[in-house]
Amino acid sequence: MVHAGLDLSRRKVDVCLIGGDGEVLGEFACPCDHDGLRQLVERVGLGLRVRAVIESMSGARFVHDSLEQLGWEVLIADAQKVKGLAPLTCKTDRIDAGVLAVLSHRDLVPAIWLPDPRVRGERELARFRMHLVKHRSMLKNRIHSALINWGKPCPVSDLFGVAGRRLLDELEIPQPWRGSIDASLLLIDDLDAQIAKAAAELKASGVDHPYVPLLMSAPGIGWVLGFTIAAEIGQIERFASAQKLVGYTGLCPRVYQSGAKDRRGQLTKAGPKYLRWAMLEATMHALRHRAYHDRYQHTKKRLGRQRGAKVAQIDIARRLTGAIWHMLTRNQPFNPAAGGAAFRLAA
């Protein structure tokens, strides 16, 4: 077997080839488009068994899919774990490619799970909708800021409802702030239409998703959040325990241990940010549910006003994530009993 380490940059792919005996067979670069990857396969040799390794980054999936179609075995390595396995004093693209080839030769590649095209499409739909919502929120915040800067009160509960739009139309502030508000309102209307279209596509594509009905039975999770969480999780079978899924969300604190010392740091934020956002969004509504309300209030009161609420929210988000693992693993809806849960909801 030939082991190929690939280091991808914007314009090229640096390649290092190592044979089965560990000898370096060649080091070179090639373009990172379809033609360049096809020429790479032809240069290495058609019919050879080749295992290529590339770090997880933008464009890695394109290289993975293209080379797999041409007959290569391709692994995508976790970039953070590669740094831990091979800390380098001198770091160049050529050296990085060599490190990946050596890891493949020694069977030490920290490969990540790669979702299939269906799951990738689901993630793209959910993430694009979240992206549009984020931009709409930014525009709304700019309008609120303009009103505050010019001392204009906001007597309505929804500034962008019927009464709020009437207020904004009659608002008298000088240019260019007036023009900025008008342009922002036009963009918000367009984003509303795009978000509605994206939500319709989500419902059409996820109508038969087995996870969504189960997730909607949990507190704080509606249709859109349920689809987003299901798409980001992918296959629940790849998480051996509830702790693994909680760790994947990045909602666990960093742990620093040395001898008798044991302290916790900030959140790892190691997993997909979209899943983390969805779980925190669901948590803000789940706080009022009887399964979590008492624990949230107790934790918030114990830790004090300055940091109690935020830490308590993270704690509930972890417990809700654990409950989701049990729900999806056992194919059972969220069903807390009068004094707790019908089954163990969190690890």
Rosetta blueprint (number, residue, H / E / L):
1 M L
2 V E
3 H E
4 A E
5 G E
6 L E
7 D E
8 L E
9 S L
10 R L
11 R L
12 K E
13 V E
14 D E
15 V E
16 C E
17 L E
18 I E
19 G L
20 G L
21 D L
22 G L
23 E L
24 V E
25 L E
26 G E
27 E E
28 F E
29 A E
30 C E
31 P E
32 C L
33 D L
34 H H
35 D H
36 G H
37 L H
38 R H
39 Q H
40 L H
41 V H
42 E H
43 R H
44 V H
45 G L
46 L L
47 G L
48 L L
49 R L
50 V E
51 R E
52 A E
53 V E
54 I E
55 E E
56 S L
57 M L
58 S L
59 G L
60 A H
61 R H
62 F H
63 V H
64 H H
65 D H
66 S H
67 L H
68 E H
69 Q H
70 L L
71 G L
72 W L
73 E E
74 V E
75 L E
76 I E
77 A E
78 D L
79 A H
80 Q H
81 K H
82 V H
83 K H
84 G H
85 L H
86 A L
87 P L
88 L L
89 T L
90 C L
91 K L
92 T L
93 D H
94 R H
95 I H
96 D H
97 A H
98 G H
99 V H
100 L H
101 A H
102 V H
103 L H
104 S H
105 H H
106 R L
107 D L
108 L L
109 V L
110 P L
111 A E
112 I L
113 W L
114 L L
115 P L
116 D L
117 P H
118 R H
119 V H
120 R H
121 G H
122 E H
123 R H
124 E H
125 L H
126 A H
127 R H
128 F H
129 R H
130 M H
131 H H
132 L H
133 V H
134 K H
135 H H
136 R H
137 S H
138 M H
139 L H
140 K H
141 N H
142 R H
143 I H
144 H H
145 S H
146 A H
147 L H
148 I H
149 N H
150 W L
151 G L
152 K L
153 P L
154 C L
155 P L
156 V L
157 S L
158 D L
159 L L
160 F L
161 G L
162 V H
163 A H
164 G H
165 R H
166 R H
167 L H
168 L H
169 D H
170 E L
171 L L
172 E L
173 I L
174 P L
175 Q L
176 P L
177 W H
178 R H
179 G H
180 S H
181 I H
182 D H
183 A H
184 S H
185 L H
186 L H
187 L H
188 I H
189 D H
190 D H
191 L H
192 D H
193 A H
194 Q H
195 I H
196 A H
197 K H
198 A H
199 A H
200 A H
201 E H
202 L H
203 K H
204 A H
205 S H
206 G L
207 V L
208 D L
209 H L
210 P L
211 Y H
212 V H
213 P H
214 L H
215 L H
216 M H
217 S L
218 A L
219 P L
220 G L
221 I L
222 G L
223 W H
224 V H
225 L H
226 G H
227 F H
228 T H
229 I H
230 A H
231 A H
232 E H
233 I H
234 G L
235 Q L
236 I H
237 E H
238 R H
239 F L
240 A L
241 S L
242 A H
243 Q H
244 K H
245 L H
246 V H
247 G H
248 Y H
249 T H
250 G L
251 L L
252 C L
253 P E
254 R E
255 V E
256 Y E
257 Q E
258 S E
259 G L
260 A L
261 K E
262 D E
263 R E
264 R E
265 G E
266 Q E
267 L E
268 T L
269 K L
270 A L
271 G L
272 P L
273 K H
274 Y H
275 L H
276 R H
277 W H
278 A H
279 M H
280 L H
281 E H
282 A H
283 T H
284 M H
285 H H
286 A H
287 L L
288 R L
289 H L
290 R L
291 A L
292 Y L
293 H H
294 D H
295 R H
296 Y H
297 Q H
298 H H
299 T H
300 K H
301 K H
302 R H
303 L H
304 G L
305 R L
306 Q L
307 R L
308 G H
309 A H
310 K H
311 V H
312 A H
313 Q H
314 I H
315 D H
316 I H
317 A H
318 R H
319 R H
320 L H
321 T H
322 G H
323 A H
324 I H
325 W H
326 H H
327 M H
328 L H
329 T H
330 R H
331 N L
332 Q L
333 P L
334 F L
335 N L
336 P L
337 A L
338 A L
339 G L
340 G L
341 A L
342 A L
343 F L
344 R L
345 L L
346 A L
347 A L
